[in-house]
Amino acid sequence: MLLAVAAGFALYAVSPPHDVWWLAPVAFAGFALVVLGRRARAGFGYGLLFGFAFMLPLLGWLQDFLSAQFGPWPWLGVAAVEALFFGLAGAGMARVSRLAAAPVWMAAVFVVAESLRSSVPFGGFPWGRLAFTQATGALLPLASLGGAVFVTFAVALIGAAVAQFVARLRERSGLVAPVATALVPVLAGLAALPTIGTEPDAGTARVAVIQGNAPDIGLDLLYEDDVLHDNHMRAADRFADDVRAGRVPRPDLVVLPEQVGSWGPAKYDPELSRIAAEIGVPMLVGGLGVDEDGQLRNKIVQWDPVTGPGGEYHKQHLVPFAETIPMRPVARLVSPFVDRFERDMVPGRRPGVLDAGPARVGLGMCYDVAYDDVFTGATREGATLLAVPTNNAWYGHSEMSYQQLAMSRLRAVEHGRAVVVAATSGVSAIVRPDGTVAQQTGQFVAQNVVGEVPLRSSGTPATWLGNAPLWVLVALGVGALAFTLRRRSRDV
């Protein structure tokens, strides 16, 4: 039990913003060692402990956000629900750990549990995927081959192989196979490193990010839409002044964060139109909007310097109990958004690709970046640059923004695109196609960023394969579990 808890906390300790990618497989090895050779029921219990010890500190930003009004219950509740999926992973890993080539099946079973956690309930909660611990290091290039799921599998495979090696040390035999298994993902990642493209095969673009800042007031920010708008208009005004004075080169496009605007069907915002005209380039601006049919959406609007508001992207993955609220009478006990939004937002159904200057920008908003389909769809639709407008001001000076930035870094490598992160209060960043951060802001400061980014049209295997690696690994994991059930019934 102590090892399971220690392994879970260790996995949190090596998660962003901590840059120790190589310790994530070691932490996972502690979990795999605990469940190795156990019964499924014991594996579930140890997995529950591991998951809770990992998710509770990882989601500490929920406590920063909600504790003043709701106490620790939302934080504890979400961590407990997520820990159940780690319990399922532990049960499945224990069952397949007696098979030949056990590390392969254990890693595949973990992928199955992680994919379930990312899908259910209420659309899932992919925060804390193993892949997101690998924003740097030898395993990151694997994202370009098979996406985030491939990186998760690699971390779990190494960890399970290390666990098997430790277990076999007592017998002093059979040590070669686990060592070889642990080395394969590392060598594959190093071999894939030269294939990561960074050259601007579709030109370049100078991008400006406007971070206007927000007051660090947690829940009280809920009704301060005007403050977010005004702060960002002032920051954009200062940027326009710098461009006119020649202190900053004129960009090709400007990206503003999520929830800067608040619009009706006409999207009337004279101040934003004036600033766009003064800078003289297209702007991408996030905001809440009511459509002509009365539907409420979280959207990004393309703002032309001459014609004003144009194309839109609608956020595809809405945050449960915030942007979409199941079980409203119960949700009222744990969510302030029940009173803020009388009706649910409506999710987008199409990939977001908007033309802005020389770039075709693929868009994902905040929570979207945790899901594999958003940028896969946008890149397949011809995006040459990716952007993540977000509002993280709710969560104070927590690790949440850095956890989200790590996801953007993995997406950059996954699709071979530069990624622009525009946050209301930080962390905003410009990420190169190889996942390295070219520029980055601090938290709770008004700070604009301008940088030259490569535009790329060539695809990666991960982009074109899409969900295929996931389904292959799920088939392996489910097949291994089915085999253990069949063998048990045959033995009986």
C-alpha positions as semicolon CSV with decimal commas, in nm:
position;residue;x (nm);y (nm);z (nm)
1;M;0,000;0,000;0,000
2;L;0,280;0,239;0,084
3;L;0,451;0,168;-0,247
4;A;0,129;0,226;-0,441
5;V;0,074;0,562;-0,269
6;A;0,440;0,660;-0,308
7;A;0,434;0,570;-0,678
8;G;0,121;0,779;-0,735
9;F;0,263;1,082;-0,560
10;A;0,594;1,035;-0,745
11;L;0,408;1,044;-1,077
12;Y;0,253;1,376;-0,973
13;A;0,594;1,505;-0,863
14;V;0,740;1,447;-1,210
15;S;0,442;1,601;-1,392
16;P;0,458;1,954;-1,538
17;P;0,597;2,201;-1,457
18;H;0,870;1,963;-1,339
19;D;1,095;1,865;-1,630
20;V;1,205;1,514;-1,530
21;W;1,044;1,303;-1,801
22;W;1,260;1,000;-1,733
23;L;1,123;0,957;-1,381
24;A;0,765;0,904;-1,502
25;P;0,836;0,543;-1,613
26;V;1,011;0,485;-1,279
27;A;0,703;0,605;-1,089
28;F;0,482;0,384;-1,305
29;A;0,717;0,093;-1,237
30;G;0,633;0,122;-0,866
31;F;0,263;0,080;-0,947
32;A;0,328;-0,208;-1,188
33;L;0,546;-0,385;-0,931
34;V;0,267;-0,368;-0,673
35;V;0,007;-0,531;-0,901
36;L;0,243;-0,780;-1,065
37;G;0,115;-1,132;-1,005
38;R;-0,176;-1,017;-0,784
39;R;-0,541;-1,111;-0,803
40;A;-0,765;-0,865;-0,988
41;R;-0,939;-0,754;-0,669
42;A;-0,608;-0,664;-0,506
43;G;-0,497;-0,491;-0,825
44;F;-0,811;-0,276;-0,814
45;G;-0,741;-0,168;-0,456
46;Y;-0,378;-0,084;-0,523
47;G;-0,474;0,097;-0,842
48;L;-0,727;0,303;-0,650
49;L;-0,457;0,409;-0,403
50;F;-0,213;0,486;-0,682
51;G;-0,468;0,690;-0,877
52;F;-0,586;0,889;-0,577
53;A;-0,229;0,968;-0,468
54;F;-0,157;1,090;-0,823
55;M;-0,475;1,279;-0,908
56;L;-0,535;1,451;-0,574
57;P;-0,224;1,674;-0,583
58;L;-0,232;1,700;-0,963
59;L;-0,581;1,857;-0,943
60;G;-0,492;2,084;-0,653
61;W;-0,593;2,381;-0,870
62;L;-0,957;2,274;-0,822
63;Q;-0,912;2,339;-0,451
64;D;-0,760;2,680;-0,528
65;F;-1,064;2,757;-0,742
66;L;-1,362;2,621;-0,550
67;S;-1,263;2,577;-0,185
68;A;-1,376;2,921;-0,065
69;Q;-1,739;2,846;-0,151
70;F;-1,766;2,467;-0,171
71;G;-1,487;2,336;0,052
72;P;-1,273;2,038;-0,054
73;W;-1,561;1,824;-0,187
74;P;-1,540;1,903;-0,561
75;W;-1,163;1,843;-0,550
76;L;-1,194;1,519;-0,354
77;G;-1,488;1,402;-0,565
78;V;-1,319;1,449;-0,901
79;A;-0,996;1,287;-0,776
80;A;-1,193;0,991;-0,639
81;V;-1,386;0,936;-0,963
82;E;-1,065;0,950;-1,165
83;A;-0,896;0,710;-0,921
84;L;-1,163;0,450;-1,002
85;F;-1,022;0,422;-1,353
86;F;-0,675;0,362;-1,213
87;G;-0,836;0,091;-1,001
88;L;-0,972;-0,071;-1,317
89;A;-0,627;-0,042;-1,472
90;G;-0,473;-0,211;-1,169
91;A;-0,725;-0,495;-1,182
92;G;-0,665;-0,555;-1,552
93;M;-0,288;-0,525;-1,522
94;A;-0,286;-0,778;-1,240
95;R;-0,478;-1,030;-1,452
96;V;-0,250;-1,006;-1,754
97;S;0,073;-0,988;-1,551
98;R;0,101;-1,368;-1,550
99;L;0,104;-1,393;-1,931
100;A;0,419;-1,420;-2,138
101;A;0,542;-1,076;-2,251
102;A;0,349;-0,934;-1,954
103;P;0,481;-0,573;-1,985
104;V;0,324;-0,539;-2,331
105;W;-0,019;-0,651;-2,211
106;M;0,000;-0,449;-1,890
107;A;0,082;-0,133;-2,085
108;A;-0,200;-0,202;-2,333
109;V;-0,449;-0,257;-2,049
110;F;-0,345;0,076;-1,898
111;V;-0,412;0,243;-2,233
112;V;-0,762;0,091;-2,228
113;A;-0,831;0,235;-1,883
114;E;-0,687;0,575;-1,979
115;S;-0,903;0,590;-2,292
116;L;-1,211;0,508;-2,082
117;R;-1,119;0,782;-1,837
118;S;-1,088;1,023;-2,128
119;S;-1,435;0,934;-2,256
120;V;-1,670;0,876;-1,961
121;P;-1,855;1,003;-1,769
122;F;-1,984;1,327;-1,923
123;G;-1,731;1,322;-2,205
124;G;-1,442;1,210;-1,987
125;F;-1,157;1,394;-1,818
126;P;-0,820;1,336;-1,991
127;W;-0,617;1,540;-1,744
128;G;-0,315;1,356;-1,610
129;R;-0,254;1,123;-1,903
130;L;0,090;0,961;-1,891
131;A;0,174;1,121;-2,225
132;F;0,146;1,468;-2,072
133;T;0,446;1,400;-1,847
134;Q;0,662;1,382;-2,161
135;A;0,674;1,742;-2,287
136;T;1,050;1,691;-2,324
137;G;1,278;1,391;-2,350
138;A;1,342;1,081;-2,556
139;L;0,980;0,962;-2,570
140;L;0,829;1,286;-2,700
141;P;0,914;1,215;-3,068
142;L;0,688;0,909;-3,050
143;A;0,393;1,153;-3,050
144;S;0,462;1,222;-3,418
145;L;0,425;0,850;-3,494
146;G;0,120;0,750;-3,291
147;G;0,000;1,052;-3,097
148;A;-0,049;1,089;-2,726
149;V;-0,174;0,732;-2,687
150;F;0,154;0,598;-2,827
151;V;0,351;0,802;-2,573
152;T;0,133;0,677;-2,288
153;F;0,192;0,320;-2,404
154;A;0,568;0,380;-2,415
155;V;0,581;0,517;-2,059
156;A;0,370;0,229;-1,928
157;L;0,570;-0,031;-2,122
158;I;0,900;0,090;-1,980
159;G;0,755;0,103;-1,629
160;A;0,606;-0,246;-1,651
161;A;0,933;-0,384;-1,791
162;V;1,131;-0,227;-1,506
163;A;0,886;-0,381;-1,258
164;Q;0,930;-0,723;-1,416
165;F;1,309;-0,682;-1,404
166;V;1,296;-0,601;-1,031
167;A;1,066;-0,896;-0,962
168;R;1,300;-1,134;-1,146
169;L;1,610;-1,013;-0,964
170;R;1,529;-1,253;-0,683
171;E;1,549;-1,544;-0,925
172;R;1,853;-1,399;-1,108
173;S;1,716;-1,528;-1,436
174;G;1,511;-1,404;-1,727
175;L;1,652;-1,051;-1,699
176;V;1,734;-0,991;-2,065
177;A;1,374;-0,973;-2,189
178;P;1,256;-0,693;-1,955
179;V;1,574;-0,492;-2,018
180;A;1,525;-0,520;-2,393
181;T;1,157;-0,432;-2,360
182;A;1,238;-0,119;-2,158
183;L;1,498;-0,006;-2,413
184;V;1,279;-0,043;-2,723
185;P;1,059;0,268;-2,664
186;V;1,359;0,482;-2,574
187;L;1,553;0,376;-2,883
188;A;1,242;0,421;-3,099
189;G;1,197;0,773;-2,965
190;L;1,560;0,862;-3,030
191;A;1,535;0,715;-3,381
192;A;1,223;0,924;-3,450
193;L;1,385;1,247;-3,333
194;P;1,546;1,335;-3,671
195;T;1,208;1,291;-3,844
196;I;1,045;1,580;-3,658
197;G;1,010;1,856;-3,913
198;T;1,052;2,221;-3,817
199;E;1,121;2,384;-4,153
200;P;0,861;2,639;-4,277
201;D;0,740;2,448;-4,584
202;A;0,433;2,678;-4,613
203;G;0,602;3,008;-4,532
204;T;0,628;3,195;-4,203
205;A;0,405;3,426;-4,001
206;R;0,472;3,687;-3,736
207;V;0,220;3,623;-3,458
208;A;0,128;3,851;-3,169
209;V;-0,034;3,719;-2,851
210;I;-0,222;3,966;-2,630
211;Q;-0,223;3,870;-2,262
212;G;-0,421;4,146;-2,091
213;N;-0,422;3,983;-1,746
214;A;-0,707;3,928;-1,501
215;P;-0,751;3,991;-1,129
216;D;-0,649;3,696;-0,914
217;I;-0,986;3,666;-0,739
218;G;-1,085;3,306;-0,813
219;L;-1,461;3,253;-0,812
220;D;-1,531;3,626;-0,803
221;L;-1,409;3,641;-1,162
222;L;-1,724;3,459;-1,267
223;Y;-1,921;3,778;-1,327
224;E;-1,634;4,002;-1,435
225;D;-1,667;3,964;-1,814
226;D;-1,626;4,340;-1,857
227;V;-1,298;4,336;-1,665
228;L;-1,152;4,068;-1,893
229;H;-1,269;4,259;-2,201
230;D;-1,138;4,595;-2,083
231;N;-0,800;4,458;-1,970
232;H;-0,742;4,299;-2,308
233;M;-0,858;4,600;-2,503
234;R;-0,610;4,816;-2,308
235;A;-0,331;4,567;-2,374
236;A;-0,425;4,556;-2,743
237;D;-0,431;4,937;-2,752
238;R;-0,079;4,949;-2,611
239;F;0,030;4,698;-2,870
240;A;-0,126;4,907;-3,149
241;D;0,064;5,211;-3,018
242;D;0,389;5,014;-3,023
243;V;0,325;4,905;-3,381
244;R;0,249;5,261;-3,495
245;A;0,561;5,392;-3,321
246;G;0,779;5,122;-3,478
247;R;0,877;4,977;-3,141
248;V;0,726;4,643;-3,244
249;P;0,713;4,509;-3,600
250;R;0,364;4,475;-3,745
251;P;0,246;4,114;-3,706
252;D;0,063;3,909;-3,966
253;L;-0,206;3,810;-3,717
254;V;-0,303;3,864;-3,354
255;V;-0,441;3,603;-3,112
256;L;-0,640;3,698;-2,803
257;P;-0,746;3,453;-2,529
258;E;-1,069;3,275;-2,452
259;Q;-1,358;3,472;-2,299
260;V;-1,238;3,820;-2,393
261;G;-1,563;3,914;-2,569
262;S;-1,932;3,871;-2,500
263;W;-2,156;3,901;-2,804
264;G;-2,506;3,868;-2,936
265;P;-2,586;3,735;-3,284
266;A;-2,449;4,053;-3,449
267;K;-2,115;4,022;-3,261
268;Y;-2,113;4,399;-3,207
269;D;-1,788;4,518;-3,048
270;P;-1,683;4,863;-3,176
271;E;-1,373;4,878;-2,957
272;L;-1,243;4,551;-3,094
273;S;-1,319;4,662;-3,450
274;R;-1,130;4,986;-3,393
275;I;-0,821;4,810;-3,257
276;A;-0,820;4,557;-3,540
277;A;-0,836;4,844;-3,791
278;E;-0,552;5,029;-3,616
279;I;-0,323;4,726;-3,612
280;G;-0,435;4,644;-3,965
281;V;-0,419;4,263;-3,948
282;P;-0,669;3,984;-3,873
283;M;-0,737;3,900;-3,509
284;L;-0,863;3,577;-3,351
285;V;-1,065;3,656;-3,040
286;G;-1,231;3,428;-2,786
287;G;-1,566;3,503;-2,627
288;L;-1,909;3,386;-2,523
289;G;-2,172;3,431;-2,791
290;V;-2,544;3,381;-2,838
291;D;-2,633;3,270;-3,191
292;E;-2,941;3,369;-3,386
293;D;-3,114;3,051;-3,272
294;G;-3,053;3,145;-2,908
295;Q;-2,783;2,886;-2,848
296;L;-2,496;2,981;-2,618
297;R;-2,150;2,891;-2,740
298;N;-1,790;2,935;-2,634
299;K;-1,627;3,050;-2,956
300;I;-1,332;3,202;-3,136
301;V;-1,419;3,473;-3,387
302;Q;-1,204;3,588;-3,676
303;W;-1,199;3,971;-3,667
304;D;-1,101;4,133;-3,995
305;P;-0,949;4,485;-3,983
306;V;-1,191;4,602;-4,256
307;T;-1,506;4,389;-4,241
308;G;-1,509;4,305;-3,869
309;P;-1,636;3,972;-3,734
310;G;-1,630;3,677;-3,969
311;G;-1,565;3,305;-3,936
312;E;-1,605;3,120;-3,607
313;Y;-1,481;2,814;-3,423
314;H;-1,702;2,662;-3,154
315;K;-1,538;2,478;-2,866
316;Q;-1,586;2,106;-2,917
317;H;-1,523;1,962;-2,571
318;L;-1,716;2,150;-2,306
319;V;-1,616;2,131;-1,941
320;P;-1,872;1,925;-1,745
321;F;-2,032;2,107;-1,450
322;A;-1,916;2,438;-1,596
323;E;-1,998;2,486;-1,964
324;T;-2,243;2,198;-1,973
325;I;-2,412;2,099;-1,651
326;P;-2,558;1,752;-1,600
327;M;-2,786;1,689;-1,304
328;R;-2,835;2,059;-1,233
329;P;-3,004;2,020;-0,890
330;V;-2,710;1,812;-0,765
331;A;-2,449;2,015;-0,953
332;R;-2,561;2,328;-0,768
333;L;-2,394;2,185;-0,458
334;V;-2,050;2,171;-0,620
335;S;-2,047;2,417;-0,910
336;P;-2,092;2,797;-0,922
337;F;-2,164;2,779;-1,296
338;V;-2,518;2,651;-1,239
339;D;-2,627;3,001;-1,144
340;R;-2,398;3,173;-1,397
341;F;-2,538;2,987;-1,699
342;E;-2,908;2,909;-1,695
343;R;-2,869;2,684;-2,000
344;D;-2,591;2,463;-2,127
345;M;-2,350;2,577;-2,393
346;V;-2,369;2,392;-2,723
347;P;-2,050;2,217;-2,842
348;G;-1,906;2,258;-3,188
349;R;-1,912;1,961;-3,422
350;R;-1,653;2,063;-3,680
351;P;-1,276;2,113;-3,669
352;G;-1,179;2,477;-3,630
353;V;-0,969;2,617;-3,916
354;L;-0,977;2,992;-3,978
355;D;-0,770;3,190;-4,227
356;A;-0,576;3,475;-4,065
357;G;-0,310;3,651;-4,271
358;P;-0,078;3,397;-4,432
359;A;-0,180;3,120;-4,189
360;R;-0,460;2,868;-4,177
361;V;-0,500;2,848;-3,801
362;G;-0,626;2,526;-3,639
363;L;-0,805;2,611;-3,317
364;G;-0,872;2,437;-2,988
365;M;-0,992;2,619;-2,678
366;C;-0,853;2,552;-2,331
367;Y;-0,994;2,208;-2,234
368;D;-0,997;2,104;-2,603
369;V;-0,620;2,058;-2,602
370;A;-0,646;1,751;-2,377
371;Y;-0,842;1,562;-2,644
372;D;-0,677;1,392;-2,942
373;D;-0,943;1,462;-3,204
374;V;-0,943;1,844;-3,197
375;F;-0,608;1,920;-3,358
376;T;-0,607;1,599;-3,560
377;G;-0,921;1,722;-3,734
378;A;-0,788;2,076;-3,775
379;T;-0,457;1,961;-3,922
380;R;-0,633;1,727;-4,163
381;E;-0,842;2,027;-4,272
382;G;-0,525;2,211;-4,375
383;A;-0,414;2,403;-4,066
384;T;-0,057;2,532;-4,101
385;L;-0,046;2,672;-3,746
386;L;-0,225;2,571;-3,424
387;A;-0,359;2,804;-3,154
388;V;-0,495;2,747;-2,802
389;P;-0,684;3,049;-2,663
390;T;-0,755;2,981;-2,295
391;N;-0,871;3,139;-1,970
392;N;-0,683;3,003;-1,670
393;A;-0,736;3,299;-1,439
394;W;-0,975;3,099;-1,221
395;Y;-0,696;2,883;-1,083
396;G;-0,458;3,133;-0,927
397;H;-0,083;3,074;-0,923
398;S;-0,129;2,699;-0,955
399;E;0,033;2,439;-1,179
400;M;-0,273;2,416;-1,402
401;S;-0,141;2,652;-1,671
402;Y;0,188;2,463;-1,692
403;Q;0,006;2,130;-1,715
404;Q;-0,195;2,270;-2,006
405;L;0,117;2,412;-2,173
406;A;0,272;2,063;-2,165
407;M;-0,028;1,935;-2,362
408;S;0,025;2,205;-2,625
409;R;0,391;2,106;-2,652
410;L;0,297;1,744;-2,716
411;R;0,039;1,852;-2,977
412;A;0,308;2,052;-3,158
413;V;0,519;1,738;-3,206
414;E;0,217;1,518;-3,273
415;H;0,115;1,724;-3,577
416;G;0,442;1,896;-3,672
417;R;0,298;2,245;-3,620
418;A;0,394;2,549;-3,420
419;V;0,141;2,618;-3,143
420;V;0,042;2,959;-3,010
421;V;-0,103;2,962;-2,657
422;A;-0,296;3,277;-2,565
423;A;-0,400;3,289;-2,197
424;T;-0,585;3,566;-2,015
425;S;-0,345;3,570;-1,720
426;G;-0,070;3,333;-1,835
427;V;0,094;3,116;-1,926
428;S;0,094;3,236;-2,289
429;A;0,360;3,088;-2,513
430;I;0,489;3,029;-2,863
431;V;0,583;2,664;-2,911
432;R;0,797;2,542;-3,200
433;P;0,700;2,230;-3,400
434;D;0,957;2,026;-3,206
435;G;0,785;2,108;-2,876
436;T;1,040;2,357;-2,749
437;V;0,911;2,686;-2,608
438;A;1,038;2,988;-2,799
439;Q;0,873;3,248;-2,574
440;Q;0,667;3,231;-2,257
441;T;0,496;3,481;-2,029
442;G;0,460;3,485;-1,654
443;Q;0,137;3,449;-1,459
444;F;-0,089;3,740;-1,368
445;V;0,097;3,998;-1,570
446;A;-0,013;4,201;-1,871
447;Q;0,241;4,091;-2,128
448;N;0,229;4,073;-2,507
449;V;0,439;3,830;-2,709
450;V;0,546;3,860;-3,072
451;G;0,731;3,587;-3,257
452;E;0,802;3,445;-3,600
453;V;0,661;3,096;-3,646
454;P;0,704;2,842;-3,926
455;L;0,392;2,751;-4,120
456;R;0,382;2,386;-4,216
457;S;0,163;2,185;-4,449
458;S;0,337;1,845;-4,434
459;G;0,170;1,586;-4,214
460;T;0,297;1,341;-3,956
461;P;0,207;0,971;-3,932
462;A;0,011;1,052;-3,615
463;T;-0,207;1,303;-3,800
464;W;-0,301;1,064;-4,074
465;L;-0,335;0,757;-3,854
466;G;-0,571;0,936;-3,618
467;N;-0,734;0,688;-3,378
468;A;-0,581;0,380;-3,540
469;P;-0,299;0,342;-3,281
470;L;-0,557;0,370;-3,002
471;W;-0,777;0,098;-3,147
472;V;-0,479;-0,133;-3,200
473;L;-0,366;-0,092;-2,839
474;V;-0,721;-0,126;-2,707
475;A;-0,756;-0,448;-2,907
476;L;-0,433;-0,578;-2,755
477;G;-0,541;-0,490;-2,401
478;V;-0,895;-0,625;-2,432
479;G;-0,769;-0,933;-2,614
480;A;-0,521;-1,009;-2,337
481;L;-0,794;-0,973;-2,074
482;A;-1,026;-1,196;-2,275
483;F;-0,752;-1,457;-2,301
484;T;-0,706;-1,466;-1,923
485;L;-1,081;-1,512;-1,874
486;R;-1,091;-1,789;-2,134
487;R;-0,790;-1,965;-1,982
488;R;-0,943;-1,942;-1,634
489;S;-1,273;-2,095;-1,751
490;R;-1,081;-2,370;-1,931
491;D;-0,878;-2,446;-1,617
492;V;-1,198;-2,472;-1,415
